[in-house]
Amino acid sequence: MTPPETIGSILGEVTAALGGAGFGDPRRRARRLLAAALGVSSAEVFAHPDRIITEDESQRLADFLRRALAHEPLSRILEAREFWGLEFVLSPDTLDPRPETETLVEAVIARLPDRDGAYRFLDLGTGSGCLLVALLSEFLLASGMGVDRSFGAATMARHNAERLGVAARARFLVGDWATALAESFDAIVANPPYIAAGDIAALPREVRDYDPLLALAGGADGLGAHRAIVADAPRLLPPGGIFACEVGIGQDAAVAALLTGGGLAVEAIVPDLAGIARCVVARRKS
């Protein structure tokens, strides 16, 4: 009679499968995968190695492992990602938010010290809505708008705003960046696609195969979306209004030049936690 599988025994099997497929730190990955399949924390996986795995849990883990071996990120498998301490639901239409994008939120907060200000925010290329929702979670009297070229992404952003309790202060539109807007905003944030066309094929499989191409491809030099945004952003900002956008590695100087040419005054280039220039901050001149 085959003994029942336990957390400890199946953790060893999953670790071996991931290690054999060439994944780094396979035991940590296996623990996270098992925790996700069981709906428990990684600490509980570590603390209860003798807990018996049910048939349903075993089948779910097998599906998760199959997808992980195909380099599908755990956030895609779970259809959720934590950003700014909030859990955002993902879909195939939305970019998987990365921790480095939190640099934009930090940059805006640092320049708007009044947490009770009734600011108006604009998030261009909103995706999951993570930037706008994060800002609205910090500024409780603020409101904002998120715009995306993808109907599916705008729909998911609205869903996340509802789940996270800020829907009454947020609107989401489908549009070509800011071309159709005529309102004024105290701060504009954007995480536009910035991968050059020739670099798409070389991206890690976790990105290339699972993030939407619309959210990655930035044209021939990776700056096509930045140019489109800069064409409209200055007219939507009041004097002193803030503009903060994410950039790819080595793009900070080129984007700063675009902003300066568009009539904005570049204020700072902010690094992420890895020390990489990640966010260019500018203001509309007084």
N, C-alpha and C positions, 0 to 999 in steps of 0.2 A: 504494500500500500504506500503510495507516494505521500510523504509528509506535506502538510500545508505550507504554502509560501508565507514567509514573514517579511517584515520591513527589512530586517538585516540581510536575509538571503537574496531578496529581489534587488536590494540596493547593490549588492555585489555583482549581480548579473548585468544590471544596467550600466554600472561603472565599467565593466569589462567590454560591453558592447560599444560604449562611447570611446573608450581608450583604444580599442581595436580599430575604430574608424578614424583615429588620428586627432580627436578633440583634446584640447589642452585642459588640464585640471578636471579629468573626467569624474572624479568622485564628487566634487562640489556640484558639477552640472547634474549628475545623477540624483543627488540629494534634492536639488531644486525641482527637477522633473518629477520625482516621486512625491514631493510635498504638494506640487500642483495637482497631480493625479488623485491624491487622497484628500485634497482640500484642507491640508494642515500646514503648519509652519515647518521650516527646515529644522528648527530646534526640536520639534516633536518627533520628526523622523530620527534625529540623532538620539533622543531620549528613550524611544520605545522600539528597540530593534526586534523584540519578540512579538510585537503585535501582528496578528494574522491578517493577510490581505484577502479581501473578498473577491469573488469571481468578477463582479462588475468593476472593481478597482483595478484588477489585473488587466482586464480588457482595455480600460481607459488608459492605463499606463502603457500598454503595448502600442496603442494608437499614438500617444504622445511621443514615445520613443521612435517610432517609424518616422514621424514628422521631424523630430529633432535630428535624426540621422540624415535627413534630406536638407539639413542646415536651415530649417525654419526656426526663427527666433522664438523663445519661450513666450514673449509678449504677443506674438502672432498666434501661437497655439492657444493661449488663454484669452486672446482678443482684448487685452487690457495692458496698460502701462502706467506706472506711477510717475507723476511729474509734479514738481513743486509740492510734494506731500499729498497730492490728490490722485485718485485713480481714474484714468480716462479709458473709455471703451474705444477700441480700434476697429477698423473695417479695412477691406482691401483698398478702399478709396483714400485712406488717410496715411500720412507719414507716421512712422513709429517715432514718437518724441524721444530725443536723446538728452541726457543730463546736461550736455554743454549748452543746449538752447536755454536753460535756466539763466544763463548769463544775461540774456535780454531782459528778463524780468527784474533781475538784480539791478541792471543799469537804469531802468526806469524808476524803480523804487528809490534809488539813491538820489535821483534828481527831482523827486516829488515828495518832499518830506512831510507834507500835510496829509496824514492818513484819512482825515475827515473831508478832504477836498472832493467836490462833485465833478471830478474829471471826466472827460470823454475820451475813450480809447478807440483806436482803429487797428485791427489785426488783419494784415493783408497776406493771403495764402494761409488761412486759419487752420486748415486740416482738421485735426481732432478738436480744435478750439482751445488747446492747452495754454497758449500765451494769453489770450483774452480772459479766459476763466481764471487763470492764476492771478492776473492783475485785479480782476473784480473781487477775488477772494481776499485780497489785501486792502483794497480801497472800497469800503462798504457802501459809500454814497456815490461811487462812480458808476458810469454806464458805458456801453461800448458796442461796436459793430465788428463782426468778422466777415470777411469776403473770401470766397474761394472760387476757382474756375470749375471745380468739380461739384455737381449737385450732390453726389453721395457724400463727399467730405463735409459740405455745408450742413447736410442733414444730420450727420454724426456729431458735428460740433454743437448743433442745437440740442441734440439728445444729451450730450455731456453737460451742457449748461443746465439743463433741467435736472439731471441726476445730482449735480453738485450745488444746486440751490441758487443759481445766479440768473436763471432764465428771464426773470422779470426785468433785469437790467441789461440784457444782451439781445442783439438782433443779428441774424445771419443772412447773407445774401450770396447769390451766385453771380459772378461778374468777372470781367477782365481787369483784374487788379483794381485800381481806383478810378478808372476812366469815367464811370457813370456817377461818381459821387460829387456832391457840391457842399457838403457840410464841413464844419470846422471841428478839429480834434486837438486835444491838448497833447496827446502823444500818439505816435504811429509806430507800430512794431511790425516786423516782417521777417519770416524765415523762408525766403523764396528758394526755388530750385537753383543750385549753383554748380552742378557737375557739368563739365564740358562734355560735349557730345562724344568726343573721342576717348573719354575716360570711363564711360558707362560700363563697357564690357569688362573692365578690370576691377570693378567694385567687388567687395566680398559678396559671396552668394547670399548671405543673410540680408544684404541691402538690395542687390541687383534683382533678386528673384522674388522679393516679398514686399518691398516698398513700391508704391505706384510710380511709374515712369514720369508722370506729369509733375510729381513732387520732387523729382531728382534732376531732370534734364534742363540745364540752363542755357542751351544754345551752343554755338560753335566755341565760344570762349568761357562759357559758364556764367556770363554776366547779363544775358538777355533779359531776365526777369528784373534784375536790379535797374537796368536802363528804363524799363517800362514803368517801374514804380517811381523812380526819381522824376519822371516826366510829370507826374501828378502830385506827388507828396507835398512839395512846397506850398502849393495853393490851398492845401487842406489844413495847414498849420497856422495858428496865430503867431505873431511875433514872439519869439522865445520858445515856441512849441518844440517838442522833442521828437526826434526820429531815431529809431534804433533798429538795425537790421543785422541778421547773421550773415557771415561770410565763410567761404571755404578756406582751406589752408593756403596762405600766400596771396589771397585776394584783397586783403585789407587796404593796401595802398591804392589799388585800382578803383575800389568802391568809394574810398574817400575822395578820389579825384572826380568821380561821377557826381557825388553829392555837392562838392564845391562848385563844379560846373553848373549844377542845377540851382545854385543860389543859396544853398545851406552852408552853415559854418560848422565844420567838423570839430567836435569837442573832445572826443576821446576814442581810442581804439582799446577795447577791453578784452583781456585774455580770459580763457576758460580755466578750469582747475588744472589742466595739463600745461598751462602756460602758452597755449596757442591763441593768436589773435583771432577772436571769434565774433566780436560784436563791434560795429562801427556806430558811434553815437554822434548825432549832429543836431543843430537847432536852426530854426528859421531866424534869420537876422532881424534884429529890432529895427 
